Amino acid sequence: MKWFRFDIENKILIPFMILFILAIVTLGSVSYWTGYQMLLRNETNHLQKHLQSFSVYLNELNAKVETGDLELEEAKGKAIAYYYLNGSENGFIMAEDRLLASLFITEEEWISAFLQEEKSDVGGSLQVGNSVLVYRKYPPWNWTLGYGMNRQLFSETVLESQKYIILLAIVSLVVSMQAAILVAYHISNPVRQLVDAFSRIGRDHMSEKISFSRKDEIGQLAEAFNEMMERLRLSTTKLLDMTRFNEDILRSITTGIITTDADGKVLSANPAAKEILNSFPKDPEDDLINIKEIRHQINATLSRGKCLNRLHTLEKEGLAEKRYLDSMTSQLKNEKEEVIGVICSFRDITERKRIENNMELLDRLSSIGQLAAGMAHEIRNPLAGMKTSLQVLQRRSLSTEKESSHQLFQSTLYEIDRIDSLITELLNFARPRKPAYEIVDVSKIMYRTLELQRKSIEEKKIHVEINLTDSMLSILADSHQLEQIFLNLMINAINAMKREGKLTINVFSDQKKQGTGSENLSQVVIEFKDNGKGMKADEIEKIFLPFYTTDPQGTGLGLSVVHELVKENNGKIEVNSKEGEGSCFRILFPEASGEGG
């Protein structure tokens, strides 16, 4: 420990000591000055009386000069002689600017200084250098009578007379300093104990308490400190319990959770995340997040500031089978709504996908059963027509009506084309091609599909209105399958409308709420609205079933194919329709972020 610390005790003690010293010095100075002035005043009055007595003797001599008993010079000589015989040792006599007599043993510089000073016409005192001169005028002879005193003698006399007072002041100063030390210690010691207690709190001594037997503010401060420590201990206990509970949740949950900073650097990962990531082959480019798809999704959220939800299909070397990860990323914000990073949650849904695929297979097999029943009916009708036509041709083989025979042949060819078209749509439904995902510009595909139906639109004079809120909306999908989806929906809308109908196509971005959080999932919405005949409520439930149709010329597979292709491209389709007013088919796809999934 250093021999001196400028702590609170010294901060209290030093001002006290300075105040005491100033008080003692001020008191001593005032006492010294008062004694000096009193001594000077008494001595001056005493000398003035001497000068007055000498003036009386001069008046007697001057009276004799006026009566003629003495000559003036003789009277002045007697006065100077009398001065030397009876005057004080410090006396002097001056006539105008010259010294007639002097017993003031000191430097004679005071004479010229005394002559230069402005003096009273009667008398008084002057300070010249270290000397004090007391004088009195004698006008009849134009003399100045005076005495000189050394100021140093006054100082020594005053100090001699006040030595006991000075001693008492020194003793008082020492006692005051001791008292100041005790007061400072009495004040600073509890404060120091508080500081030490706070230091121990910083070292996790949460049960720290202070006990002072005092009723003043220091005691109240100790009580407030103890109350604060009790509340802090309870709050810390609750905080630790909550922290442990959150850690237990993160440790026990099967969903992987990763947090990153604003630069994409991983801050934390729960055990489930580590287990899922470690089950994949290591990526030499990233030791922490060894799945590039998740890294790309995190970077996309950082760059675009949007919540992203993606399904990743992983086919990597070292994996026995395809793995599926359902991943969601959102911005990580603090209480000031400032973005401080990204939180990513993901699940391995490979098993769920396997079950869904099995269920889809069962659904497909069930649909195949319905297809078989429908196919038997649908194929029988054109075959019956073909048979009838051929029978007629047989009976007319010898006939010369070639034109009628030609029409029968055309009818037969038409029915055969219907069978071919039916089988083609059946194959598209039963075995859809695997999507080749890429980032697709929705508006570009929309206009290209519209051109394919330009002839049908012009024949029925359909008015088409396209509303694009953003010309750069993109999704992750198969461009050819997306074109087939748009084409089937356009054909369905055109067939449902009469001549001069109206088809409205809306393409926009929408935000979908994710649970109770503040993050939204960005998605692209495509709407096909027509003012056709519409559908009944019970018909809406069946429109996606194979071979269900209300169009006598339709096969009932168009919307079934649309439904399958939308699902294959991670989309969702919704239908709203009212009989006599028209229908609206609404397709929703997750919005692409700029990288491939």
NULUMKOL-21440 format. One record per residue (C-alpha): z, y, x. Coordinates in steps of 0.001 Angstrom, whole numbers, plus 500000, padded with zeros to 6 digits. Each point is the difference from the previous one (the first is absolute). Layout:
N
ZYX...
END
This chain:
597
500000500000500000499150503474501291502930502282500853498675502595497542498109499534496766498785502844497895501089498161496871501560501284496805503447500322501613498660502325502667497948501845497400503235500732498158502178500581503079497748502339501996499619502632497237503788499913499438500634500517503716497479502827500188501617501705497009503497499633501486498880501341503385498236502931498356503090500742497916502344499889503034497642502059502187499503502538497221503742500254499385500729500399503726497254502578500420501248502022497048503579499762501262498977501076503526497912502898498728502730501167497647502607499927502792497656501808502366499304502761497486503688500419499161500976500262503668497198502480500683500942502107496996503698500073500961499244500937503578497544502660498896502586501580497673502584499927502769497657501774502424499019502549497376503678500932499690500169500502503760496933502218499865501522501990497136503208500507502005497972501206503005498062502365497724503330501543498906500832500726503680496561501584500462500597502183496941503206501323501591498159500872503244497145501576498043502534502131498058501364501359503305496422500741501113499429501970496812503250502001500469499086500693503626502825498070501514497565497650501772496498500171501252497541497507498490499289498260503259503670499806500818500668498462496577497235497393500516501462499139503397503439499449498489498411497837497246498213497782502567503196499719502035501943499080496897497320497349499220500416498347503400503808500047499748500446498866496376496635498574498875499082496338499535498351498116502814496790499681497957499691503688499022497214502444500811499094503699499416496441501230499736498628503544499720496543500006498503498003497733502377502382499609502915503139497996500574503071502142500718502551497199500394500011496199499590502519497197500347497633497411498333499511497495502846496555498513499252496332500464500690498923503605499552496842499019498119501969500604496846499988503718500696496241500485499597499957497597497041502912501866498416498241503351500439496810498620498362501806498636496919500210502078496849503670500876499609502023501442497158501027503668500182503624499015499543500459496646501663499690496263499618499102496862501987496866498662501696499009496637501481498138500393503267499145496706501680503208497998500438502138503096499483501470501647496921500447503810500348502435501924497750499471503767500149501130503314498409498362503417500152501843503125501070497682502830498895501848503041501483499223498851503537496984497807499066501761496972501411499801496331499007503192498046500454499806496205500027501204496530501014497995496959501071500795496323499242498402496746501280498897497711497112500551496842502035503710500761500080499976500073496210498289496581499827502517498418502344502858501515498026498590498734496703499436496484501382503502499949501412501475501044496676497929497433497983500227496962502279502233498215497501497568500687497209497154498529502107502100496937500797500762499557496313496259500265499205499162497289502560502686497719498592498717500683496488496465499188501137501069496644501454501969499111496864497079501066497790497600497819501981502264497019499578500214500693496284496196500329499835499638496640501777502308498365497466498154501590497054496614498998501413501174496439500552501504499899496516496634501036498519497620498143502326501775496651500187499279499051496332496417501186500417499654497862503139501347497025498076497361500614497323497286500136502673501236496740501532500066498411496545496396501043499361499027498570503399501567496673499062498120500088496686496784500224501989501038496718501633500296498271496577503734500522499488499597500534496258503693499405499232501058503051502026502768502157498484502014503047501118503590500764499052501442503519500471503408501057498681498774503484499264499543501965496794497610502635501332496206500003500143500033497493502884501916497534497843497596500591497104497106499422502394501540496662501055500378498945496354496396500994499279498917498031503080501807496879498811498476500329496519496561500488501524500472496913502188500977497913496982496920501131498051497839499476503081501388496504500465499274499093496372496502501527500174499287498230503277501151496713498531497736500462496977497114501033502246500483496955502227500211497722496965496810501530498590498276499726503382501019496344500326498860499375496419496600501570500715499754497981503200500843496851498045497249500844497509497440500598502759501130496834501761499884497859496861496865501326498285496868497909500456497733503046500066499210501325503465500866503678500468498894502111502967500691503706500604498111502188502456500257503577501204497388502695499410497969498673502950499893496433498685502589498676502461502115497198498503503626501040499437501399496943498227499000496638498555502129497699497868500292496244500786497436499074497325497430502339501590500634498512503453499728496477498621496707500723498217498500501813503000501134497340502458498268497344497905496648501558500907498339499774503431500964502812502352497568502892500289499678501253503591499343503533498756503255500304498057503164498066500791502014501404497081497545499850497100497678497157500955497958500189496785497254502596500330499535500308496251503586501209499539499701502362502958496824501486498484501736500430496647502963501797501637497630502325501881498076500669496773503201501023498208500917502307502907496573501641500044499395500270496247503560500329498713499406497528497155501724496862498825497786496976500670500254496502498533497745497345501479499508496275499963499100498745503475498213496685500461500659498847503567497807497465501728500981499876503651499854497496502793503181497967500086500480500050496223499578496678498213498894501718496793499368503365498476503059502213499684500404502714497393502204503071500447500787502448497199500779503254501821501080503438498780500480503123502122501430503365498992501209503149501701503586500074501236501575503355499122503352501631500710502144501990497577497853503111500691496860498112498886498691500075503571497905497022501073501816498234502841498064496741500079498747497060497965501760497109498271497988496813499663500987497029497842498018496772499992500288496440498697498316496775500934498493498933496664497995497101501373501852497484497820499643502184496942496295500391500686499667496231500284501681499583496604497839502748498503496887498354501379501089496689498495500668501690496670496660501756500238498383496626500671501695498579496911498860503004497980496502499554501346500035496310499115501214500892496532497213502540499741497523497377501180501076497888497005499248502917497729496780500534501898498943496414499414500503500358496235498213503349499992497208498801502230499298497052497737499548502372497086498188502759501869497540497688501766499364497940496815498659502989498099497200500971502409499161496325500519499680499527496231497633502928499885497992498593502850499811496618498295498785501494496759497379502068501807498733497003501906499818497927496793497915502676498371497770500109503068499574496254499733498895500208496382497615502810500843498589498488503113496680499623498258500175503425498416497875502878501227502639502706499328500590500777503641501858503261499330502690498288497971500371497341502671500389502726502620502908501577498080501739496638499797499642499547503730501457503492500566502951499160497765500598496834501991499943501910503301502443502587498621502497497343498982499700498389503431500761503396501614503087500300497809501255496644501267499404501098503616501862503265499460502871498166498316500340497554502859499890502852502574502855501882498310501921496754499668499739499421503752501132503603500734503051499461497855500871496524501257499357500626503697500133503753500835499008500918503550502882500801502374500329503837500262498979501645503277502481502906500065498933503380501335500764503632499294497655500906497131499049503452498705500467499642496221497668502849499079497171498583502129500204496571498303500284501688496598496778501999500393498143497005501426501004497860497022499017502771497611496498500006501440499674496288499234500652500721496314497895503145499859497252498303497904502415498627497375501761503386499783496735501866499469498744497519497389503111500536497831500246503700500960503594499532501161501713503147501327501948499139503171502769502315501265501636499303503394503221501823500961501068499677503657503181501833500974499361499138503646496651498953501445501700498130502887502168497514498101499936496620501764501395496536499333500205496754501965497638497605498187496754497989500118497186502499499371497677497434498375502688498691497671501041503583499150496372500733499100499933496892497772503211501166498267498535503452499294496669498484498882501586497602497473502217502751498561497030502367499648497931497297498268502942499238497682500361503714499109496238500527499469499768496951497726503017501206497976498420503424499255497211501027497711497196502301501042501009503402501404503494498792500739502252501429502726501386498192503037502732501831501947500972498784503487503164501488501561501001499355503626503264501492501285503090499352502123503337499302498335503581499639501218501952496961498859503815500069500088501639497344502179503371499047498504502698502676499981498939501549503311498162503243500446496951498430501652496762499442498072497207497467500520496578501644500156497292498177498041496415500628498907499277499835496260496497499373498582499522500401496228496962499026497876500239501641496555497387499444497277499749501147496387498700496663498764501231497774497210503298499152501708502089496870499495502807498693497836503434499292501504499554496232499806496605500245501692501442501921502996502242497043500835496974497666500279497333502085501745500733498536503444499799496385498800496828498134501034497255499910497345501835502325497653497582502694498823499162502069496925496437500571501169497575497415498554497823500371503081502900499798502509501377497016501873503685501030499986500319499682503791499437503623501093503564501273499474501458496700501227498149500506503290501210503649500126503601498879499532499731497436502812498321502410502427502540502794499347502843497564500693498309498726503184499783503591501280503750500697499435499316502105496914501160500144496423498013500508496790501272501484496726498253500367496626500551502472497184497786499823496913499971501097496386497560498646497458497358502550499079500963502450502790499149498264503255501595498274502976501439500960503390500080497578502941502390501211502720499942498461503512502691500757502598499636499320503755502425500927502833498590503000501847498791499269503543501711501864502880497211500065502530500521496656501745499019496556499040502692497688498726
END
